[in-house]
Amino acid sequence: MTQTPVIAVDGGAASGKSSTSRRLAARFNLMHVDTGSHYRAVTFALVQAGVSPGDAAAIQSHLKGLKLGEQIDGQSARICIDGQVPREEDIRSEAVNAAVSPFAAVPEVRQFLYQYQRSQAAVAARAGFNGLIMEGRDIGSVIFPDAPLRFFLEADEATRAARRAREGQTDSIAERDRIDSSRKTAPLRCPEGAQRVDTSHLTLDEVVDLLAEAIEQTTGLSPVVA
């Protein structure tokens, strides 16, 4: 078991992970970590350096020179690379959208982030949070397989595509799913024993309340806000 309560929230793009996790973080005073932004930040650094997803040696060489840290902003811990928090417009750019899944499939990239992501439970404890809620694609299967509570959110492709469009994103949901689900290292899948939640026809409030009830029952945490 980890030293601080950890809630793992996995799922594909636009499944509702981020909105749900942020709301739950506020409700239970949890530190929220979006690991998708970690991969986007590293992807941006590699793209800026002119490194290709197919060049494992160049990736490994460049990663060795990157220093990772975090900056806590409200309920969220944001990744810092070499002391700087990457700008949202940079890590959400079309170039990063196109490259993040190929880079995230590279074992060296995932291994580079593994210990950093594991360390966020201790960061949450030191910062005085009641626990950690971490979202991604392999949190409940790889990063925190021992988490007391693991969720896997999903929604039909049409619903997720509409959500991405409302966010102003144009990347292909089907292509992201194909790459993330078929990669050899930490593929996107529902971890054994995780609670699967289909958000296609649920409002955000309904999803949050559903997960909050499970958090209270499983961890004993109580809401700090309604």
C-alpha positions in Angstrom: 0.0 0.0 0.0 1.1 3.6 -0.6 1.7 5.9 2.4 -1.1 8.3 1.4 -4.5 7.4 -0.2 -4.2 7.2 -3.9 -7.2 7.3 -6.4 -6.3 6.2 -9.9 -8.4 7.4 -12.8 -7.7 5.9 -16.2 -9.4 6.2 -19.5 -9.0 7.3 -23.1 -9.0 10.8 -24.5 -12.1 12.8 -23.6 -13.5 10.1 -21.4 -14.1 12.6 -18.6 -10.9 11.9 -16.6 -9.7 15.5 -16.2 -13.0 17.2 -15.3 -14.0 14.5 -12.9 -10.6 14.3 -11.2 -10.4 18.1 -10.7 -13.8 18.1 -9.1 -13.0 15.2 -6.8 -9.7 16.8 -5.8 -11.6 19.9 -4.7 -14.2 17.9 -2.9 -11.8 15.8 -0.8 -8.7 18.0 -0.7 -6.7 15.7 -2.9 -3.7 16.7 -5.0 -4.6 16.3 -8.6 -2.0 15.1 -11.1 -2.7 14.9 -14.9 -0.1 12.5 -16.2 -1.2 13.2 -19.8 0.3 16.7 -19.3 3.6 14.9 -18.3 3.8 13.1 -21.6 2.8 16.3 -23.5 5.5 18.3 -21.7 8.2 15.7 -22.5 6.9 15.4 -26.1 7.1 19.2 -26.5 10.7 19.1 -25.2 11.6 16.3 -27.6 9.9 17.9 -30.6 11.7 21.2 -29.9 15.0 19.3 -29.8 14.2 17.8 -33.2 14.1 14.2 -31.9 12.0 11.6 -33.7 9.8 9.0 -31.9 11.6 6.4 -33.8 15.1 7.3 -32.5 15.3 5.6 -29.1 19.0 6.5 -28.7 18.4 10.2 -29.3 15.3 10.1 -27.0 17.3 8.5 -24.1 20.2 10.9 -24.6 17.9 13.9 -24.5 15.9 12.7 -21.5 19.1 12.3 -19.4 19.5 16.1 -19.6 16.0 16.9 -18.4 15.4 17.7 -14.7 11.8 17.1 -13.5 10.0 18.8 -10.6 6.5 20.1 -9.8 4.7 23.3 -9.0 1.6 23.1 -6.9 -1.1 25.4 -8.2 -4.3 25.2 -6.1 -5.3 21.5 -6.1 -3.0 20.5 -9.0 0.6 19.6 -9.2 2.0 20.7 -12.5 5.2 19.2 -14.0 8.3 21.4 -14.3 11.0 20.7 -16.7 14.3 22.3 -15.9 12.5 24.6 -13.4 9.8 25.8 -15.9 6.2 24.9 -16.1 5.4 24.3 -19.9 2.8 26.7 -21.3 -0.6 25.1 -22.1 -0.5 26.5 -25.6 2.7 24.7 -26.3 1.7 21.3 -24.9 -1.7 21.5 -26.5 -0.4 22.5 -29.9 -1.2 20.5 -33.1 2.5 19.4 -33.3 2.3 17.9 -29.8 -1.2 16.4 -30.5 0.3 14.5 -33.4 3.4 13.3 -31.6 2.3 12.6 -28.0 0.9 9.1 -28.6 4.0 7.9 -30.6 6.4 9.3 -28.0 4.3 7.9 -25.1 4.6 4.4 -26.7 8.4 4.6 -26.4 9.5 2.5 -23.4 12.3 4.9 -22.5 9.8 7.8 -22.2 7.5 5.8 -19.9 10.4 4.6 -17.8 11.7 8.2 -17.5 8.4 9.4 -16.0 7.6 6.3 -13.9 9.5 7.2 -10.7 8.5 10.8 -11.0 4.9 9.9 -11.2 5.2 7.4 -8.3 6.9 10.2 -6.2 3.8 12.4 -6.4 2.1 10.5 -3.5 4.9 11.7 -1.2 4.6 15.2 -2.6 0.9 15.2 -1.8 1.6 14.1 1.8 4.3 16.7 2.3 2.0 19.4 0.9 -0.8 18.6 3.4 -3.3 17.1 1.0 -5.6 14.3 2.2 -4.5 12.1 -0.7 -3.6 12.0 -4.4 -5.9 11.6 -7.4 -3.9 10.8 -10.5 -5.3 10.5 -14.0 -3.9 8.9 -17.1 -3.8 5.7 -19.1 -1.8 3.3 -17.0 -2.2 4.6 -13.4 -4.1 1.7 -12.0 -2.2 -0.9 -14.0 1.4 0.3 -13.8 2.0 3.4 -11.7 -0.2 2.6 -8.7 -1.5 -0.9 -9.1 -1.8 -1.1 -5.3 -4.0 2.0 -5.1 -7.0 1.4 -2.9 -9.4 2.7 -5.5 -9.0 2.5 -9.3 -11.5 3.8 -11.9 -11.6 3.3 -15.6 -13.7 5.9 -17.4 -15.0 5.3 -20.9 -17.5 6.8 -23.4 -18.5 6.1 -26.9 -16.4 7.5 -29.7 -19.0 10.0 -30.9 -19.4 11.5 -27.4 -15.7 11.8 -26.9 -15.2 13.4 -30.3 -17.8 16.0 -29.5 -16.1 16.7 -26.2 -12.8 17.2 -27.9 -14.3 19.5 -30.5 -15.8 21.7 -27.7 -12.3 21.9 -26.2 -11.0 23.2 -29.6 -9.0 20.0 -30.2 -9.0 18.3 -33.6 -6.9 15.2 -33.1 -8.4 11.8 -34.0 -10.0 10.0 -31.1 -9.9 6.7 -33.0 -6.2 7.1 -33.9 -5.3 8.0 -30.3 -7.1 4.9 -29.1 -5.4 2.7 -31.6 -1.9 3.8 -30.7 -2.5 3.9 -27.0 -4.2 0.5 -26.9 -1.8 -1.3 -29.1 1.6 -0.1 -27.8 3.7 -2.8 -26.2 4.6 -0.9 -23.1 1.7 0.0 -20.7 -1.1 -0.2 -23.2 -4.4 1.5 -22.4 -6.7 -1.0 -20.8 -9.0 -1.4 -17.9 -6.9 -2.7 -15.0 -8.2 -5.9 -13.4 -10.3 -5.1 -10.4 -10.9 -1.4 -11.4 -14.4 0.1 -11.4 -15.4 0.7 -15.0 -17.7 3.7 -15.5 -19.3 4.6 -18.9 -19.7 8.4 -18.9 -21.5 8.6 -22.3 -24.9 9.4 -21.0 -24.0 10.8 -17.5 -23.6 14.5 -16.6 -20.4 15.6 -15.0 -22.2 16.0 -11.7 -23.5 12.4 -11.9 -20.0 11.0 -12.6 -18.4 13.0 -9.8 -21.1 11.9 -7.3 -20.8 8.2 -8.3 -17.0 8.2 -7.8 -17.2 10.3 -4.6 -19.5 7.7 -3.0 -17.0 5.0 -3.8 -14.1 7.1 -2.4 -16.0 7.7 0.9 -16.8 4.1 1.3 -13.4 2.7 0.3 -10.9 5.2 1.8 -12.9 6.7 4.7 -12.2 10.2 3.4 -14.9 12.8 3.9 -15.8 15.7 1.6 -14.3 19.1 2.6 -16.7 20.8 0.2 -20.1 19.7 -1.2 
